[in-house]
Amino acid sequence: MDLHPGVDVVCLGESMVTFLPSLPGRLADVPSFARTIGGAESNVACALAAAGHTVKWVSRVGADGFGDHLVDAIAAYGVDTSGVRRDPDRPTGIYFRTATDRATDAHEVAYYRAGSAASAMAPGTLSYDDLWAGRVLHVSGITAALSDDCLALMRELTARAPGRPLISFDVNHRPGLWRDGSGARVLLDLARGADLVFVGEDEAAEAWDLHGGDAIRAALPEPATLVVKRGGAGATVYERSAGGGVGAGSGAGGVDGRDGGAGRVDGGTGADGRVDGGAGGGDTVTSVPALRVDVVAPVGAGDAFAAGFLSATLRGLPAAARLRHGHLMAAATLTVPGDLGTPPSRAEADRLVGLDDATWGTLRLGPGWTAATEQEVRTP
C-alpha cells in the first residue's frame, strides 16, 4: 500500500529573494541588481515540477511583499505552496551575490536572513500532513544551520521512524552559516539518518577531511544510496542492496529499494560496464562522467543535479541513467545566469541519456541548449 499517495516529492527549506548583479565585479561596484528567487530546496522543487513531477514546497516566509513574490514565483513552476506558512513578525530572507564562482576568492554573498521567517521553523510548527505527503521528503544541511529550532526540526525529520517517506538529504555544507564550528559534525549525523545522500567530494574534504568516494562511503554506511559529486569529473553512486519499502530506505532503481547488486560499474549506461569488485559490503558502485558545458554561472547546479537524479529515481531508472539525468539537469542550470534553468523535455533527456558512452562523451552544451530541437543538439 502506498503510504504517501499525495505528491511525488516534498521539499522543505528556506527560499529567499535573490538579487543578481547586472555586471561583473565587487558588490560595492555593481550599479543594479535583478530580482529572482533562490533556495536549495525550492530550486529542487521547481526543477522537479518543470520536469513533470508533482511537488510540494514547505517553508515559512514573511507576511511581506518579498514573501508574496516567493510564493507566487515558486507556484508559477507548478509547485504546491499550500504548506507555506506566513509569519507576521519575521521578514522573508534576501541576499545579494556577485557573478563569480562560489569557489573563488572573488565571490561575494551578502545574506539578510538572520531572524527570518524560515529560521523560526521548529518541531510542531509544520504539519506532518504536509511533510509526509510525498513519496520523498527532500531536505538539506542549510536548514539545520539557520537556528537551533531548525536544527531540532532536522534531527526529528532524519530520525528513522516507521512509515516515513524516503528521506533525501543534500549535505550543502556552508561554513559561513555555522558560526560555532559545529557544522561538520552535525551534517554527518544528519546524513546518517537519511536514505539518500548527496555530497560533493570538495565539501566532504573540507568538512570531514574525507578524500575520495570510498572514504566518504566508509564514514556514511547507513544511507542506502550515497551520491558523490566529483565536479567536472562526474559523479558516483554507491548503493546497498535493500529489501524494505519506502520507509526502509532506497536501493537501486527507485524509491521502493527492490533492486541491488554488488561490484563496481564504471562507464555511462552501465548496462555493459566493467565490474571490478565492490567498495564495502555489497555496494554497487556506478560512475558516470560529467558533460562538457559552457558555464554561464555555477550557482544552483548541485540542486539541479539532485532534482535530475530524484526525477529518474522516481521513474525507477537504473543508476547510470539517474546520474546522467542529474548531469543534464545540472547543465540546464549551468548555462543560465540564475539558480533555475529550463530542463530539456523528458523525451529529449531520455534520448540523450540513452546515448552510448562514446557519444555521451562528445556532447558539449551551451546557453539555450534545452530549447534546441533533437537535430540542433547534434550527436554523431
N, C-alpha and C positions, 0 to 999 in steps of 0.2 A: 504494500500500500504506500502511496506517495504521501509522506508526512508534510510536505511543503509544496502544495499544488499552486500557490498564488502566482509567483513570478519565477523567472529563471535565476536572477541574481539580485540580492540586496547589497547596496554599498553604503557603509557608514563612515562618515568623517566630515571634517570641516572643508567647505569651499569658500573661496574668497574672491572678491572683485580684484582683478589683476590689471595693472597699468603697464602697457608695453611701450618702450621708447620709440619715438618717431625717427631717431637717428642713433647710430652707434656712439659710444662714449660714456664718460662718467655720468652718474646720476646728476651731479652738480651742473653738468653742461648740457643735458638733454632739454630741449626747449618745450616739448609737449609729449603727451602720452595718449595712447588709445586704450579705451576701456574694454576689457574682456573678462573671462572668468577662468579660475584655476583652482585646483584642489585634487590631490592624488586620487581619492576615492570617487569624486564626482567625475573626474576625467575618465575613469574606468567605466562608470555608469553611462556616460554619454557615448563613449565608443561602442559599448555593447549594444546600446539601443540603436545606434546608427547601423550596426551590423545585423539588426533584425531581432534582437532578443527583448524579452520583457524584463524590465529593470526598475527597481525602486531605490531612491536615494533617501537615507535617513540622516537627519542632522538638526542643528539649531542655527537660526540666523536672527539678526536683529529685526525689530519692527520698524525698519527704516527703508529708505529708497534703495540702498545697496542690497538689502535683503530681498526686496521686491525684484530687483534685476537678476539676482542669482536664481531665485526660484523660477522666474519666467524663462530665463535663458536655458536652464537645465531641462525644464519641462518641454521646451521647444524641440529638444532632441528626441522626445518621446519617452522621457523618464517619468515615472510616477513619483511625484513630490508630496504625496499626501502624508508621508511620515516626517515631514519637516516641521519643527516647532518654531514659533516666533517668540522672541524674547523682548519684552517691552523695556527692560532695564539695561541690556548689554548690546553693544553695536555689532554689526557684521564686520568681519575682518577684511582688511585690504592689504595689498602690497604692490610695491614698485620694483621693477628689475631692469637691469641692463640687457643688452642684446648678446652679450658674450656667453660662452660656455660656462656652466656652473663650476666645472672642474678647474677653471683658470683663475689666476690671482686677480684678473681684471673684472671678474664677475661681481656685481653688487646686487644685493636684495635688501630692501627696506620693508620690514614687516610692521604692520599696525594691527596686531591680533591679540595682544595681551588683554585679558579680561573680555574677550569676545564672547558672543552668544554661544558659539560652539564649545568654548572652553568650559562651559557650565554643564556639558553632558556628563551624566553620572548614573550609577545604578539606580533604577527606579524612576528616572526622568524620561525614559524611552520605553515604548511598548514592545513586548516580545511578539505581539501580533504583527508588528512591522518588522522587527529584527529577524524573526524566524519565518518570514513569509515566503522565502525563496528556497530553491534547491542549494544555493550557495550564498554564504554571507562573506563579503569581501571587506577586509579592514587593512589598515596599515599602521606602522610604528609611529607615524606622525601624530595620530590621535593620542597615543599614550603620553606624548611629550607636552601636550597642551596644558595639563593641570593634574593635580592629584586625583580629582574626581574622574577625569578622563582615563587616567591610568587604572583606577579601580574598576571602571566600566570595561576596559580592555581585558583586565585579568578575569573578570566574570565571564566575558564572551569567549575567551580562549580556554576556559576550564572545561574539560571533557565532561559532557552531560548527555544522558540518553535522549535521543530524538532531535539533537541539534542538527542544523544543516551542515554541509561541508564548509569548513572554515578556511578561507583563503587569506593569507597574510603576506603582504609585501613589507619587507623589513624597513625600507625607506629611512635609513639612518641619516639624521640631520643633526650633526654635532652642535650646531648653534642653538638648537632648541632645548638641549639638555644642559642647563647651567650647572648642575651639581655633579656632572660626570657619570651619572648612573645609567646613561642610555644604553651602553653596550650590554651590560648585564640584564637589564630589563627586556631589551629586544630579544635576546637569546631565550629568556624564559618564555616570553610570549610566543615566539616561533615554535617552541617545543610543544605548545598546546594546539597548534594548527594542524590541519590535514594537508594543506598545500601551501608551500612557502616559496616566495620569490626573493632572491637576494643577488646582488651584484658581487663579483669577485673583489672589486675595489673596496666596497663598503665592508665586506667581511674581513678584508685585510686591515682596514682602518679601525673597525670597531672591535674585532675579536682576535686580531693577529693570526688569522687563519688564511693560508695561502693555497689556492687551488681547490677545485671542486671536491676531491676526495677528502681533504681535510675538513671542509665545511660539512660534508655529509657525516663524517665521523663525529662531529660535535652536535649534529642535528639528526639523530637516528629516528626520532619519534614521528615526524610527518611522513605520511605515506608517499607524498610526492614533493621533491625538492627541485626547484628550477634555479640553476646558477647562470646568471647572465655574465658573459665574458667580453662585453663591449664589442669592438669591431671584429673579434674572433668568432663570435656566435654565442650559442647557449647550449647548456647541457641539462638534461632532466634525469634525476635519479628516482626510480620508482620501486616500491616494495610490493610484493605480491600481497593481496588483501582479499579476505573472504567476506568482509562485512558489508553493510549497506552504507547509505549516505552518512549516518552518524558515526560509523566506524572508521571513516576516512576513505580517501580516494586512492584507487590504484590506476593502472594504465587503462586508457580507453574511455573514460567518462567519470561521472560523479558517483557511480554505484560501486566502483572498485572491484569488478569481477574479473578483470584480466590481470596478467602479471608475467613473470618470467625471471630469467637470471641471465647474467652476462652483460657484455658491453657492445653497443652497436654504434659505430662511427659512420657518419655519412649523411645523406639527405633524406630520402624517403624512408630509409631503414628497412625496407622490405627485403633487400638483399645485402644488408650491411655486414660488416665484419664483426664477428663475435670473438673476443679475446679474453674473456674472464670478467667476472663481476667485481665491483668495488664494495665490499662489505655486505655480507649476509643476505644474499638473494636479491639484491637490487638489479633492476635492468637500467643500464646507463646508455642514454642516447644523446648524441651531439649533432648539431646542425650549424653550419657556418652562417654568418650574417650576410646580408645583402650589401652590395656596394650602393651607397646612397649619396647624392649631392645634398649635403645638410644645409638647411636654412637656419634652424635653431634646434638645439637638442632637448629643450625643456619639454617634459611630458612624454618622452619616448618610452620610458620604463613603464608608465601607466598604460600606454597604448599596447606595449608588448604583453602585459598582463591581461588586457582585455582580449587580445587576439588568442592567447593561449586558453583563457577561460571559455571563449566562444567555441573553440574547437573541442575543448573538453566536454562541454555541454552537448555537443553533437556526437560524442563517442568516437572521435577520430584517434588514430594511433599517435604515439609520442612524437615521432618526427614531423608529422603533419601539424601537430599542435605547436611545435616550435616554429615551423615555417609560417603558420598563421600569425604567431607572435611577431616574427620579423617583419612581415608585410604590414601589420597594423602599426608597428613602430616606424616603418618607413613612411607611412602616410602622415605621421606627426612630425617626423624629422624634416619633411620637405615643406612645412608651413611655418610662419613666424610665431604662432601662438601655441597653446598647450593642446589643442584639439585639431586633428586633421580629419579629412573626409575619407573613410575607408573605401577600398575598392568594393565593387559589388561582390556578393557571395560567389556568384558564378565565376567571375574573373579571379577572385582569390583562390578558389578551388582549382582553376586551370593552372595558375602559377605554382601552387603548392604541389600539383601533380607532375611538374616538370622533372626530367631526370637530373641527376646530380650535376652533370657537366653543364647542362643548360641553365640550371639554377645559378651556378657559379658565374655565368656570363651576364646575368641581369645587372643593369645599372639604372637606378630610379632617381628621378629629379622632380622638381616642382611641377605640379599638375599631372603627375603620372596616374593618379587614381581616376581622373576624368577621361583618360585615354581609352580608346576602343581596343579590342583584342589585337587588331592589326598594328595599332600605334605603340603598344607595349611589345616591342619586337623581340622575338626569341628565335634563335637559329633553327 
